Amino acid sequence: MGDGISRSYLILYVTIVTIGLLLTAGIVYYAGPGHLQSDHYEEGIADILLSGNNVGNPGDYNAGIVQKYYVSKLRDKKEVVVIGSSRSMQLRNSLFPGRSFFNNSGPWAHLGDLFAIYGLYEEKGLMPSVVILGLDPWMLDKSQVELGWKCLEPQYHTMAQRLGIESSVGNAGTVGTMSSTIRELLSWPNFENALFNLLLNVSYFPTEGRPDVPLLLSDGSISFRSEPSNIVEANARSWAKNPESRNGLTGFAHSTELDQERIKSLEAFVDYLHGENVEVIFWLAPYHPAAYDILRHSGQNLMLLKAESCFRDIAKDKDVPVVGSYDPQQSNSTRDDFYDAVHPKESSIEKAFSKLKCTESLQCSVAESPNP
C-alpha cells in the first residue's frame, strides 16, 4: 500500500511540474520577450517606423524581424544605412543632414547579421549608397555563437553564397537554435516579463515626441535613459572587473585569438559592397574610459587590441574610412559621454563623426584618423 501511495505522489508531482513548465512556456511564448508566437508584434513596430513616428515603449522584440518587415515595405532607397550591434544604435540621421538614413542595428549583432540585413536591401533592390558597419571585438571571436541571423536565414545564405564563404561560419545549427529557444521559453526572467505584459497589457505606441519611456526613434536609432556620470562610472568599473557580467556582452572571455574565417568573410563582404558601388565606413564604438582602462590592463586586452588592429588593417587594405576607436581617448570621449560601460552617448558619436568628410556624391574619408 505504501508503494502505491508513493507512486501516486510521484505521478502527482510529475504532473504538477509538467503543467507548470507547460504553463510557463505557454505564457512566455505568447507574451514574453521576442514574442515567439508570431511576427505580428515586430511587424507593428516596423509599420510605426515606416509611418515616420517614434515607437514608445517598444519592449522586447526581435530586431532582425523588425528589419525584415521594415525593408520589405520600403518604397524608396535609403542613402545611408547603419548595421551593427546595440553599440551602434545611437547613430542618428543628424550625422548626415539632408540624406535619407536608417539605422538597422540591433542587440548582439554578429557578422552574420550584417550580411543578412544588407541582403534584405539587395533583395528589395534598394541598395544604399553608404553602409556604416558597426564592428565589435566579439565579431572575430570563433567561440561566439551566432543565432541572431536565424530569423533572416534565407538572406544570410544567399549573401554567403554571393560572398563565396561557408554558410556554416558562426552557425550553431538546429540543435543550438532549439536549445536556445527552450531556454528562452523556460527562463524565469522571461516568465516574469511575460506575466507583467499580460497583467498590465503593456504595449508600444506611436509618438512624434519623446515621452519619458524607452524609445525606438523613426530613424531606427534608440533613445537611452541617462544616469549621472558618477553612477555610470561606478557601474562601468564594476562591470569591467566582473568577468561574469561582461562575458556575453563583449565576447572577450573565451578567446584571445582572432577567427581567420570570420576575417575572410568580412573582407569578402567589403569587396562585394565595393563591387556594388556602395561606400563602406567602419565604426568602432568606444568603451567608457573606466571600463577600457580596466580591460586594457587585464587579460582581455589582447582580444580588444587585436580586434581593432585587424579591423584597421582591413580598412587600410580595402580603402575604407574608420570612424572612432575602442579607446575613448582616441575618440576624444570623456566619462560624461557614455550611458554605461559600452554604449556611447550622441556627444561621443558626434565628436568621432566630426572627422568624417563626405562629398556631395557621398565619397567619404576621415581626417586625422586616430591611431590606437
CORWOBEL-V279768 format. One record per backbone hydrogen bond with DSSP energy under -1.0 kcal/mol. CO is the residue of the C=O (numbers start at 1). NH is the residue of the N-H. If there is no record, write none. Layout:
co: [CO | CO]
nh: [NH | NH]
This chain:
co: [1 | 2 | 3 | 4 | 5 | 6 | 7 | 8 | 9 | 10 | 11 | 12 | 13 | 14 | 15 | 16 | 17 | 18 | 19 | 20 | 21 | 22 | 23 | 24 | 25 | 26 | 27 | 28 | 29 | 32 | 35 | 39 | 40 | 41 | 42 | 43 | 44 | 45 | 46 | 47 | 48 | 49 | 54 | 55 | 56 | 62 | 63 | 64 | 65 | 66 | 67 | 68 | 69 | 71 | 79 | 79 | 80 | 81 | 82 | 83 | 84 | 85 | 86 | 88 | 89 | 92 | 93 | 96 | 100 | 102 | 106 | 110 | 111 | 112 | 113 | 114 | 115 | 116 | 117 | 118 | 119 | 120 | 121 | 129 | 130 | 131 | 132 | 133 | 136 | 137 | 138 | 140 | 141 | 147 | 149 | 150 | 152 | 153 | 154 | 155 | 156 | 157 | 158 | 159 | 160 | 166 | 168 | 170 | 173 | 174 | 175 | 176 | 177 | 178 | 179 | 180 | 181 | 182 | 187 | 188 | 189 | 190 | 191 | 192 | 193 | 194 | 195 | 196 | 197 | 205 | 207 | 211 | 214 | 215 | 216 | 217 | 219 | 221 | 228 | 229 | 230 | 231 | 232 | 233 | 234 | 235 | 236 | 237 | 242 | 243 | 246 | 247 | 259 | 260 | 261 | 262 | 263 | 264 | 265 | 266 | 267 | 268 | 269 | 270 | 271 | 272 | 273 | 274 | 279 | 281 | 282 | 283 | 288 | 289 | 290 | 291 | 292 | 293 | 295 | 298 | 300 | 301 | 302 | 303 | 304 | 305 | 306 | 307 | 308 | 309 | 310 | 311 | 312 | 313 | 314 | 315 | 321 | 323 | 326 | 327 | 328 | 329 | 334 | 337 | 341 | 343 | 345 | 346 | 347 | 348 | 349 | 350 | 352 | 353 | 355 | 357 | 359 | 363 | 365]
nh: [5 | 6 | 7 | 8 | 9 | 10 | 11 | 12 | 13 | 14 | 15 | 16 | 17 | 18 | 19 | 20 | 21 | 22 | 23 | 24 | 25 | 26 | 27 | 28 | 29 | 30 | 31 | 32 | 37 | 35 | 38 | 43 | 44 | 45 | 46 | 47 | 48 | 49 | 50 | 51 | 53 | 52 | 207 | 216 | 205 | 66 | 67 | 68 | 69 | 70 | 71 | 72 | 73 | 74 | 129 | 130 | 102 | 132 | 104 | 134 | 106 | 88 | 89 | 91 | 222 | 95 | 96 | 99 | 80 | 82 | 109 | 114 | 115 | 116 | 117 | 118 | 119 | 120 | 121 | 122 | 123 | 124 | 126 | 279 | 81 | 281 | 83 | 283 | 139 | 140 | 141 | 259 | 144 | 150 | 152 | 153 | 156 | 157 | 158 | 159 | 160 | 161 | 162 | 163 | 165 | 169 | 171 | 146 | 177 | 178 | 179 | 180 | 181 | 182 | 183 | 184 | 185 | 186 | 191 | 192 | 193 | 194 | 195 | 196 | 197 | 198 | 199 | 200 | 201 | 56 | 54 | 213 | 57 | 223 | 55 | 220 | 103 | 217 | 232 | 233 | 234 | 235 | 236 | 237 | 238 | 239 | 240 | 241 | 246 | 247 | 250 | 251 | 263 | 264 | 265 | 266 | 267 | 268 | 269 | 270 | 271 | 272 | 273 | 274 | 275 | 276 | 278 | 277 | 131 | 133 | 323 | 135 | 292 | 293 | 294 | 295 | 296 | 297 | 298 | 301 | 304 | 305 | 306 | 307 | 308 | 309 | 310 | 311 | 312 | 313 | 314 | 315 | 316 | 317 | 318 | 320 | 282 | 284 | 287 | 331 | 333 | 332 | 337 | 345 | 288 | 339 | 349 | 350 | 351 | 352 | 353 | 354 | 355 | 356 | 367 | 365 | 362 | 359 | 357]
